[in-house]
Amino acid sequence: MPTFLRTQEFNQLLVAFRSATLPSTKTTTKTTADNQRIGKCNSHANSSSMKSNARNGKAIKRGDRLLTEKPFTFVLQARYRKERCDNCLQACKVLKCVNCQYVYYCSRDCQMQGWVLHKIECPFLKRIYPRIVPDAARMLCKIIIKLDKGGDLVRGYYTENCSRRFRDMMSHYAEIKNDARRLEHLESLYGVLQDMMGDSVIVPNLTELTSIYGRLITNGFSILDPEINSIATAIYLGVSVTDHSCKPNAVATFEGTTLHIHAIEDIECLDWSKIFISYIELLNTPAQRRAELQANYYFFCLCAKCTDAQETHEMLAAACANKNCKEFLDINLNNCPRCDAGVSPKQRNSYNEAMSITKTHLENMKDIAYLDVCKLCLAKQKGYLHPLNVWHLKTLDAAFEAAIDVSKWAEALEFGTELVPGFRKYYGDWHPLLGMLLLKIGKIQLYKSQLTAATNNLKEAQKILQVTHGREHSLLRAQLQPMLAQAIAESA
């Protein structure tokens, strides 16, 4: 029987302000503003924390690794602390620190590696044990410790000679001071830090803490495991130079705590002002994406996709009453512009009802999807929402994961197969999520002895994931390649 870890694909970026938790990304979180993101260029580089694998002036090919970087600091999500190592993040048997009884390690080596910061953090965690420390509070604590130990001198290199330090990242201090949500979040975190750190001399004043907080929330990356589950939050200095686009030409992936940036398109040369990753979930309308970017990163997106009116039209399209017509129909029209089929009041009402019900149920299923509810929404959508309507695709995605969770393999295959064209359209041909979807479909097909289909999907998944993750990534070596070899061998 195939086994899956639940994929929470790069979305769920909303900050849980009242619970004092960090924003989590099924993609990456960072800041923008080209004219203010100037890194330091140096005559010599310390490459211990970062390697740039592409050189200025050299053409970059799809799949080239542009950057490899270790984190400035990172925090394992609290919900995983008893099942993953606090240092290497591996899911394995772990043993707790006997002093604070809060963090867990897989080995003596990992404990020793983590001791540099943990020896200072340990009494703070012990002080409030058995309380669970919000991830954002622990992250702030570790940044404060790191800076106190000379971390402000640490550089993250994004070329051989150009680097960024923690203070080079934008703090968005003015925006945060005028943002009631963020101020409330910061206030709750400050209370936790006071409980943890007491009157420690390393605790910064509120102004400095606000600047640290601003750099964290707009530059933090969610570290993802091979199945694209968010497991930790980290700050990477060098890659913070990278700006956002809703049509990125590069992606961030992870091997343990190490971040890799790979090109997913050919690029003329290594010019970081022309290299873009996505900070947010792309399976949303331009209005939704812009609102999220403005709320969380303080900029208004003017990328090609957000300024294309056709993008919104297609994402919210209705299905034409003529089943042979593939038009992205505006439900407010009286007739289909392609085939002239009429739009009846019943069709318009059914479309609006399906959209409303779907949005309500998906909002209620943010944490866990229920197969029966997903199937109810899909039944309401049938014949009224276009197959590439974004809300239909979100429902299919939730249904696919829910079917996997309850081992309904035939239904999972149906949902997953129907989902592929939408992922390809809105994520693009070279996105990790498309690769992971094809891998999962192929895995189910292999289990069900659909060997030809499994081989085809696993080969396509391999083609994509070699570009987005690199040929040596553990996802390919430990999972995909053995499955593909099995499918080929059994079909011979």
Helices and strands as residue ranges (DSSP letters): G 34-36, E 40-41, E 50-51, E 65-69, E 73-76, G 78-80, E 95-96, E 104-105, H 108-128, H 135-148, G 151-153, E 156-157, E 162-164, G 166-168, H 173-177, H 180-197, H 206-219, E 220-224, E 230-235, G 238-241, E 243-244, E 250-255, E 258-263, G 272-274, E 276-277, H 286-297, H 309-315, H 345-364, H 371-381, H 390-405, H 409-427, H 432-447, H 451-469, H 474-474, I 475-480, H 481-491
